[in-house]
Amino acid sequence: MILEAAMLQVKAGMQQEFETAFAQAQTIIASMPGYHWHQLQRCLEVEGKYLLLVGWDSVAAHEQGFRQSAGYQEWKRLLHHFYQPFPVVEHFEQVEPASRPLG
């Protein structure tokens, strides 16, 4: 499994509207082949900053499967106008051995 990470900076004053749109858009990504899970985290220090994490089977599941789907066009319509600047999306893989929780 790979991890997609995107730091999202939402335009000032649009955070609530973004969160409402994301609640709708998340059903799109969750329906994609190769999707496992996602989290949207709100930054406590910087207003309008969010971290989106998505677990995928592979980079291809995200880049070709999701981004080339009809659902992605709706995702773009719902969310892309909120970002300034447009986010950089990166993919990560776990380094073995995996860590275990302390205690």
PyMOL commands that set and color helices and strands:
alter all, ss='L'
color gray80, all
select helices_A, chain A and resi 15-30+59-66+70-82
alter helices_A, ss='H'
color red, helices_A
select strands_A, chain A and resi 2-9+35-42+49-56+89-93
alter strands_A, ss='S'
color yellow, strands_A
deselect
rebuild
show_as cartoon
